[in-house]
Structure formats: C-alpha cells, structure tokens
Amino acid sequence: MGEDHIKIRKAIGTWVVRAGGAVLGETTNALELSEGDMPPVIYFPRADLGMAFLEATDTRSSCPYKGEATYYSIHTKSVVIADAGWSYEDPEARVAAIKDYIAFYPQKAAVEQL
C-alpha cells in the first residue's frame, strides 16, 4: 500500500447524522476519508456534534494507517446504540486531519448530505 492508500478531502455541502430519533449533529465542515476500495466515510467535527449524546466506551481497534480508534455509544431518550461511532484521538501523521472528528457506522446511524 502506498502513501495514497488513504485520501482525505473536505466533504462538499452540509451533512447531518441522526440516530434514535435525534439529530446528533449537522456540519458544513465534514471530511470524507477514502481508504482503498472501501466506501468513503464521512467524519464529523466534534464541535458540530451534540457530544452529550455520545459516550466513550472501552472498545478499541487499531489500524496500521490511522492509529488506535476509540468507540462511542449513542445515548438518546429512546435508545442506546453501542459502539456506533469511532474517533482517532491521536491519529497517525498522514491522517492528522481527522483528529477531533467522529465517524459513524451506517447501520447504526443515518449519515446524509442535505
């Protein structure tokens, strides 16, 4: 895998993330991360998320390209969705742009371009 295995660019337009009947965030500052042949992932800046809905869990995973991921559960009035999002708190230098951003699994939260 070369240095171009991962590409990060500003996601065009306004993005929203919803889960459990709540809007967790809306932003015009989302980043789109493309990795190899996988579908692109939208990362939301923490500043534009309702962090009160998100609680860090003990789950961790490691990626040789991005570093160690911390996972977040979504807590709304109606539901708790375990490990629905992830963040790289101290990402590798080549993906430093995603620090302080959180991404969500599409099967656990709805991420849409408005």
Backbone torsions as a table, in degrees:
resi	resn	phi	psi	omega
1	MET	NA	131.3	179.5
2	GLY	-89.0	-178.0	178.2
3	GLU	-62.8	-22.9	-176.8
4	ASP	-89.8	11.4	178.6
5	HIS	-59.7	-35.6	179.5
6	ILE	-117.8	131.4	175.8
7	LYS	-123.3	135.8	177.3
8	ILE	-123.0	129.7	175.6
9	ARG	-142.6	161.3	177.6
10	LYS	-65.7	130.9	177.3
11	ALA	-77.7	131.8	-176.9
12	ILE	-73.8	138.4	172.3
13	GLY	86.2	-162.9	-177.1
14	THR	-105.9	133.7	-178.6
15	TRP	-119.7	145.9	178.7
16	VAL	-131.2	146.4	173.9
17	VAL	-124.8	131.2	-178.5
18	ARG	-130.1	148.2	173.5
19	ALA	-162.6	148.0	175.8
20	GLY	54.9	33.1	178.6
21	GLY	80.0	5.4	-178.4
22	ALA	-119.7	148.3	169.5
23	VAL	-86.8	117.0	-177.3
24	LEU	-85.5	-25.5	179.7
25	GLY	-179.9	159.6	176.0
26	GLU	-144.5	136.7	-175.1
27	THR	-151.3	152.4	168.6
28	THR	-107.1	7.6	-176.7
29	ASN	-115.7	26.2	179.4
30	ALA	-68.7	154.0	172.8
31	LEU	-114.1	145.7	176.3
32	GLU	-109.9	121.3	179.2
33	LEU	-108.9	124.0	176.2
34	SER	-110.7	132.1	-179.0
35	GLU	-130.8	110.8	179.1
36	GLY	54.8	-130.6	-177.7
37	ASP	-94.2	4.0	-177.9
38	MET	-76.8	154.3	177.8
39	PRO	-61.7	145.8	179.4
40	PRO	-60.9	149.5	179.8
41	VAL	-116.3	134.7	178.0
42	ILE	-92.7	127.3	176.9
43	TYR	-107.4	131.2	-179.3
44	PHE	-101.4	134.1	174.6
45	PRO	-66.9	138.0	179.4
46	ARG	-55.3	-34.3	-177.4
47	ALA	-60.3	-23.7	-177.7
48	ASP	-105.2	10.4	178.1
49	LEU	-110.3	148.6	172.8
50	GLY	-79.2	87.2	-173.6
51	MET	-62.4	-17.5	176.2
52	ALA	-63.4	-24.0	178.2
53	PHE	-80.0	-14.5	-170.8
54	LEU	-113.3	134.0	178.8
55	GLU	-130.3	125.0	179.3
56	ALA	-62.1	141.7	177.5
57	THR	-111.7	178.6	178.5
58	ASP	-83.2	-4.1	-177.5
59	THR	-69.9	136.6	176.3
60	ARG	-137.4	151.6	168.9
61	SER	-142.7	162.7	-176.0
62	SER	-126.5	138.7	176.9
63	CYS	-125.6	130.6	-178.0
64	PRO	-63.8	-22.2	-177.6
65	TYR	-95.3	-30.7	-173.1
66	LYS	-110.0	-24.4	-178.9
67	GLY	108.7	-155.8	-178.3
68	GLU	-92.4	131.1	179.3
69	ALA	-98.0	138.6	170.9
70	THR	-103.2	138.8	-177.2
71	TYR	-104.6	154.3	-178.4
72	TYR	-129.2	137.6	169.9
73	SER	-94.7	150.1	176.9
74	ILE	-98.5	128.0	178.0
75	HIS	-117.0	115.1	172.6
76	THR	-121.2	177.3	179.8
77	LYS	-58.0	-34.1	-171.4
78	SER	-97.4	-19.4	-168.7
79	VAL	-158.9	154.6	166.8
80	VAL	-115.5	125.5	-179.7
81	ILE	-112.2	107.9	-172.6
82	ALA	-70.7	139.0	173.6
83	ASP	45.9	49.8	-175.8
84	ALA	-84.2	-23.3	-178.3
85	GLY	-135.8	165.6	178.6
86	TRP	-144.9	159.8	-177.3
87	SER	-148.1	147.7	173.0
88	TYR	-102.3	103.0	-174.3
89	GLU	-69.5	-32.1	-177.8
90	ASP	-138.7	70.4	-170.8
91	PRO	-69.4	160.0	172.8
92	GLU	-59.1	153.1	-173.8
93	ALA	-54.9	-38.4	-174.4
94	ARG	-69.4	-16.9	178.1
95	VAL	-121.4	27.6	-177.0
96	ALA	-55.5	-24.9	-177.9
97	ALA	-61.1	-24.9	-177.0
98	ILE	-88.5	2.2	175.6
99	LYS	-60.4	139.1	-178.5
100	ASP	68.6	21.9	174.6
101	TYR	-120.0	152.6	178.0
102	ILE	-128.5	136.8	175.6
103	ALA	-112.7	161.0	-175.3
104	PHE	-130.1	145.3	175.2
105	TYR	-71.3	130.5	-177.7
106	PRO	-62.2	-26.4	178.8
107	GLN	-79.9	-7.4	-178.0
108	LYS	-115.2	-19.2	178.7
109	ALA	-149.1	148.2	179.1
110	ALA	-91.1	117.1	177.4
111	VAL	-110.7	118.6	-173.9
112	GLU	-136.0	147.6	171.9
113	GLN	-88.3	129.1	-179.3
114	LEU	-81.9	NA	NA
